[in-house]
Amino acid sequence: MRKLKLQMQMSIDGYVAGPNGELDWMTFSLDEKALARLNELTDSSDTILMGRKMTDGFINHWSSVLENPESPLYSFARKMIDIPKVVFSKTVKESKWANTTLANGDIVEEVENQKSRNGKDILVHGGAGFVSSLIQNNLVDEYHFLVNPVAIGKGMSIFGDSYERLNLRFIKSEAFSNGKVELCYEPQKT
């Protein structure tokens, strides 16, 4: 069975976006080591899952990077656009994005269906509400948090109030010259 891997940027105080979805606090510079790590994680996957609210910004961002072939992120952006995406939505019934399909059904059934297919692992980038639903339903197999060297004080969290505790087992960590630290965990089996 394929693994569902969550890759999420967060502030040191645990927020994944500002109160209104702001991302201006993120460190966007990448050194070669950080980019190699992102490529490694991405290359282990052949499907990206995301919530509808994040999809426009995600596709628009990576499409704009593709307008500059000289960008150091060009080949990574190509992957972000080319990898098939499954967009979860309860309201949108037809995909307006290239290389995407919609999932409108029960989140557990839809994710379990994706996991049971042949292929590489599945990567999740967000958004906050969608990821929170995945966590609450115990669907995430690996957590890859890219912790930014900033505390933003308030904002959106992927860890909601609807469960008491999430015990994780440490896999590894890695620090990068831009100040980010990747923390990798998996759910601890009870």
Buried (B, 14 or more C-beta within 10 A) or exposed (E): EBBBBBBBBBBEEBBBBBEEBEBEBBBEEBEEEBBEBBEEBBEBBBBBBBBBBBBEEBBEEBBEBBEEEEEEBEEBBBBBBEBEBBBBBEEBEEBEBEEBEBBEEEBEEBBBEBBEEEEBBBBBBBBBBBBBBBBBBEBBBBBBBBBBEBEBEEBBBBBEEEEEEBEBEEEEEEEBEBEBBBBBBBBEEE
